[in-house]
Each structure stands twice: as structure tokens, then as C-alpha cells.
Amino acid sequence: MNFWQKLKQEKNRPLIVLAPMADVTDFAFRAMFAKYGKSDVFWTEFVSADGMVMAPNNNPDERGMTGQNKIFADLKFDESQRPIVAQIFGSRLDNVEKAAQICAELGFDGIDINMGCPDRSIEKQKCGAAMMKNPDLAIEVIRAVKKGIENAEKNGFKKIPVSVKTRLGYNKDELEEWLPKLLAEKLAVITVHARTRKEMSLVPARWERVKRAVEIRNEMQADLPVGERTLIFGNGDVESVSDGLEKCRENGSDGAMVGRGIFGNPWFFKGLEKIDAGESKNLNTEISLQEKLLALIEHAELFEKYIGHKNFAVMKKHFKAYVEGFDGAKELRTKLMEAEKAGDVRETIEVWLKR
Ligand SMILES: Cc1cc2nc3c(=O)[nH]c(=O)nc-3n(C[C@H](O)[C@H](O)[C@H](O)COP(=O)(O)O)c2cc1C
């Protein structure tokens, strides 16, 4: 049984997970969730398979841990962030295979393949959402990942499950044709972002299509024991843990993935702890303004400590989400935007709190 199935059995409820988001769900932000309210599973930001293979210092001693190498710095995690899945994109099969082997040897619990990213620079590499236009290549990529994992297994590393994150289709909803192709590969999980590539994230997610995805899975994998079926996760517009659970119950999905709903809210997943402790009401956590601002300081300090390979401007993207909805928020934000390092964030907030 793979870790997904074990977790599903252990929790006995839909899984609610933090989405991979480039320049957002990095080591520092994941550390905040690990402390304040843990996602059932973590994902890394997406990383390029080509980049991993061609990266300098690509030897086992230096992979991931030195922080000198940007790609491997993006793949850094610690034990508090498990289970953690590495998300990769790539279309060069030799590199995809090697990258998957490296991920398995780095100790990730699973590998996810990005087949939904609408970014032109990713699509130009035939990756992300472009995979939906080239299903034959997509299938070869899945098989290359599996081969890479087998190579790692031969070197004594554990066999890890493969998942795919995708959309309903490219220009139009092609779920009926696209999903069966993925299901035939017996993936551990397929996350369906319930919008097409064309829709980006500009229209409401169509969760009724997640329901249809579950039906297609049930039809196609009816003969498989439940523990071997592909789990279907829905993604799009989840606003809280209760909302995610509700959407899963309405649509029969095995889990829900949360993207933008978590911005500025490291307590987002705290409701899961409450549910697992037997509480069913008050799943949301009330956070005071002071707690929120102190969390921003902590987040900025973790960013500075662990994300040294990125400009501090990346951290500033979080400011708006933490600092909004109260009198004086705009002024405080304007002041914070002048910060060049975590110490400046601390100083500005401490002065503000003492006013
Ligand atoms: C800033 C940002 C970065 C993202 N980066 C990734 C990524 O690296 N990999 C991925 O599969 N999806 C990525 N996504 C898409 C999200 O994982 C998710 O599918 C999307 O935001 C829809 O979910 P939501 O409506 O809950 O936000 C990104 C989204 C945002 C907003």
C-alpha cells in the first residue's frame, strides 16, 4: 500500500492538502504550516527536471542541502514537512527519468507531475498544460518517472507513488477523453484543477466536473481493489477546511487541494487537527491581529534563513495577505514594502504594535 492509501485509511476522511505554488509554498512557508496547522500532505514548488539534471553540484552530498544550487534549494524539506511530494515538470524523457530517480533518492514520499501550468515559458518546453495537447508524450513522461523510481529502488531506496496534477482540458473541457488516458497509467492520485487552461484561474472552479472525474474513475477501475484505485482530488476555490470537506462530500472526491485560500493564513489547516481529535464544530481558528503580524515576522525570518537563493521581494508578495482588513493596514503595508530584510519587517511591525 502506498503512503496515500495508508494516510487515507488512517484519517478516514477526505484529505485536505496545500497546493504547490511557485514562490509561495517554499520551505519557509511550509515550516509555518508545519508549526501552526499541518496540511495532510505537502508539495514542493514545481521544479524543472531539465534543471535538476543539468544543475551544477548535482552529486548526492550536495543535493538540496547547501542552498548554493537554486534548484536543489527549492527541493529542500525537513521531517516536519512530511509526507512531502516533489512536483516536477519536464518533457525530455531522459531527464525526467533521472530527475525522478534523484527525487526518490532525496527521500521524497512521492513525485507529482505538473500537467496544468499555463505559463508560456513552461508550455514552450511542451510541459505543464501543454501536456494535455500531447497525451502520448504525457504518458511517456509518466512512464519515465516510474522508470526513474525503479532505478532508485535498485539502489536501495523506497518505491514511491506517482501522481499528476492537471486541468479539465486545454481550450475546452476534455475530461471525458483526457482523464481515462491518465487513469490507465494507474497513478496514485490525480488532482483535477476544475478549470481549463484557457480559463486560467479567472472563472469559478467547476466542482461538478470533479464529481464526474470520480464517476469516470469508478467506472474504469471498478475491478480494482479499493486500495489500488487512483485517488481523485479536486482543486479550485477552496476557502476553508470545512469548505474543502464539504466539496469532497458533495462530489465524492478523495481529497481537496487548496491554493490561494491559504495566503497569509498559516493556521488554515488547523481545523484538521481538531477533526482528528473528534471535534466537528468551530473548525476555523480565530487569530488576533497581533498574532497575525507576529506570524508575518516569523515567516520573513524563516524566508531569510532558508530562502537565501531568492530575492527578498519574493517574500513581499505575502505582505498584502497578512496585512489587510483593519484600520491602518494600507499605511502599514506601504511602510513594510520599504523593507529590505526580515529585521526591517520586525522593526516596522514592532513599532506599529507599540503605537
Ligand atoms: C502564485 C501561484 C503559483 C502557482 N504555482 C504552481 C506550481 O508550481 N505548480 C502547480 O501545479 N500549480 C501551481 N499553481 C496553481 C495552484 O496550485 C492551484 O492549482 C490554483 O491556484 C487553483 O487553486 P485555488 O483556486 O485554490 O487557488 C500556482 C498558483 C499560484 C496562484
The ligand as a MOL file (V3000), in Angstrom:
LIG
                    3D

  0  0  0     0  0            999 V3000
M  V30 BEGIN CTAB
M  V30 COUNTS 31 33 0 0 0
M  V30 BEGIN ATOM
M  V30 1 C 1.3420 32.0660 -7.2460 0
M  V30 2 C 0.9020 30.7090 -7.7390 0
M  V30 3 C 1.8540 29.7720 -8.0760 0
M  V30 4 C 1.4690 28.5030 -8.5440 0
M  V30 5 N 2.4290 27.5600 -8.7970 0
M  V30 6 C 2.0510 26.2850 -9.1150 0
M  V30 7 C 3.0130 25.2350 -9.2230 0
M  V30 8 O 4.2310 25.4260 -9.0180 0
M  V30 9 N 2.5460 24.0050 -9.5630 0
M  V30 10 C 1.2280 23.7370 -9.7750 0
M  V30 11 O 0.8580 22.6020 -10.0770 0
M  V30 12 N 0.3060 24.7090 -9.6710 0
M  V30 13 C 0.6800 25.9640 -9.3240 0
M  V30 14 N -0.2790 26.9170 -9.1270 0
M  V30 15 C -1.7190 26.5620 -9.2440 0
M  V30 16 C -2.2840 26.1680 -7.8720 0
M  V30 17 O -1.6230 25.0230 -7.3740 0
M  V30 18 C -3.7910 25.8690 -7.9670 0
M  V30 19 O -3.9870 24.8380 -8.8960 0
M  V30 20 C -4.5970 27.0850 -8.4100 0
M  V30 21 O -4.2080 28.2420 -7.6840 0
M  V30 22 C -6.0910 26.8420 -8.2410 0
M  V30 23 O -6.4180 26.5960 -6.8960 0
M  V30 24 P -7.1100 27.7540 -5.9840 0
M  V30 25 O -8.3760 28.1740 -6.6960 0
M  V30 26 O -7.3530 27.0660 -4.6530 0
M  V30 27 O -6.1090 28.8620 -5.8970 0
M  V30 28 C 0.0860 28.1970 -8.7040 0
M  V30 29 C -0.8670 29.1730 -8.3810 0
M  V30 30 C -0.4860 30.4090 -7.8840 0
M  V30 31 C -1.5490 31.4090 -7.5120 0
M  V30 END ATOM
M  V30 BEGIN BOND
M  V30 1 1 1 2
M  V30 2 1 2 3
M  V30 3 2 2 30
M  V30 4 2 3 4
M  V30 5 1 4 5
M  V30 6 1 4 28
M  V30 7 2 5 6
M  V30 8 1 6 7
M  V30 9 1 6 13
M  V30 10 2 7 8
M  V30 11 1 7 9
M  V30 12 1 9 10
M  V30 13 2 10 11
M  V30 14 1 10 12
M  V30 15 2 12 13
M  V30 16 1 13 14
M  V30 17 1 14 15
M  V30 18 1 14 28
M  V30 19 1 15 16
M  V30 20 1 16 17
M  V30 21 1 16 18
M  V30 22 1 18 19
M  V30 23 1 18 20
M  V30 24 1 20 21
M  V30 25 1 20 22
M  V30 26 1 22 23
M  V30 27 1 23 24
M  V30 28 2 24 25
M  V30 29 1 24 26
M  V30 30 1 24 27
M  V30 31 2 28 29
M  V30 32 1 29 30
M  V30 33 1 30 31
M  V30 END BOND
M  V30 END CTAB
M  END
